Amino acid sequence: MAKAQDPGISGLVVIDKEAGWTSHDVVARCRRIFGQRRIGHAGTLDPDATGVLLVGLGRATRLMRFLTEKDKAYRCEVVFGTTTSTLDASGEVTGTFEMPELTQEVVDAAAEGLRGDILQIPPMVSAIKIGGQRLHELARQGIEVERAARPVSVHELTLSPTEDPLVWVMEAVVSSGTYVRVLAADLGTRLGGGAHLRNLRRERSGSMTAAMARTLDQLAADAETARARNEVPHSVLTPAQAMRDLDQVSVDTEVVKLVSRGLPLDRVSIGAQGTGPFAIKDAGGNLLAVYEATETDRIKPAVVLHSA
């Protein structure tokens, strides 16, 4: 791997994003911290949200889509009795409701219909494009358009009461593309009124957890120390570590040559188990490429990091 002062450093940093920062702001700060421009993130977090944001450096930016696709875990508060224009606490109040008594039994019954494979309508504040424009851009112009429901998966959804009878803690494990704010709003509707969320925190993205995450200030201090020692910052995970959630395949030197040329591989002969994508590594554990399955026993390269 390149040294810390080398603008070609490649890897992944797990950031604990603070409230008030956009994902774009985080990327801009990381460019200054690591002294390079080739940086990208996986899985946008709203400015008001906190928690795990994955940021790729250098060649590892090409791997970000494999991280974006992973399940994510969130924790937030659902405020019943009030709806907002953004479905969260940052928006303007659009309605107030007298809510029935919210017991654990009643709330769990309403939440049951939101678990599993469901269809979800993206909010107008999302970054999805319709007719060439992002929904949040249209929303700022006061324009609302029809949105098609999209399939998402809610693997886990639990709600716990607080001292305030209208505020419940919601924890959710969801597939990529799921809007937690929509879950909160839909839950309010199912309970005969309305709701919005606040204090959203991403606890996990794939196997990258908040316990692993570092604030931007911590990253900056780590990077400064590493530069003084001519080392790679300890907070930077290698590309192989970044792809640890994929099906892992170690190959010999002959196969390394094929990978470096971007050639398809026979999954049986290299012992590729699972459905992919596959993290192809050499005997030293270095990530060479990520391959994807086909309808045959051949797997094809999606991203090749190693070249002959």
Sequence and secondary structure as in RCSB ss.txt:
>XXXX:A:sequence
MAKAQDPGISGLVVIDKEAGWTSHDVVARCRRIFGQRRIGHAGTLDPDATGVLLVGLGRATRLMRFLTEKDKAYR
CEVVFGTTTSTLDASGEVTGTFEMPELTQEVVDAAAEGLRGDILQIPPMVSAIKIGGQRLHELARQGIEVERAAR
PVSVHELTLSPTEDPLVWVMEAVVSSGTYVRVLAADLGTRLGGGAHLRNLRRERSGSMTAAMARTLDQLAADAET
ARARNEVPHSVLTPAQAMRDLDQVSVDTEVVKLVSRGLPLDRVSIGAQGTGPFAIKDAGGNLLAVYEATETDRIK
PAVVLHSA
>XXXX:A:secstr
   TTSTT  EEEEEEE TT  HHHHHHHHHHHHT S EEEES   TT EEEEEEEEGGGGGGHHHHHTS EEEE
EEEEETEEETTSBTTS EEEE       HHHHHHHHHTTSEEEEE   TTS  EETTEEHHHHHHTT       E
EEEEEEEEEEE SSTTEEEEEEEE TT  HHHHHHHHHHHTTS EEEEEEEEEEETTEEGGG B HHHHHHHHHH
HHHHTS  TT B HHHHTTTSEEEE  HHHHHHHHTT  EEHHHHT  SSS EEEE TT  EEEEEEE SSSEEE
EEEE    
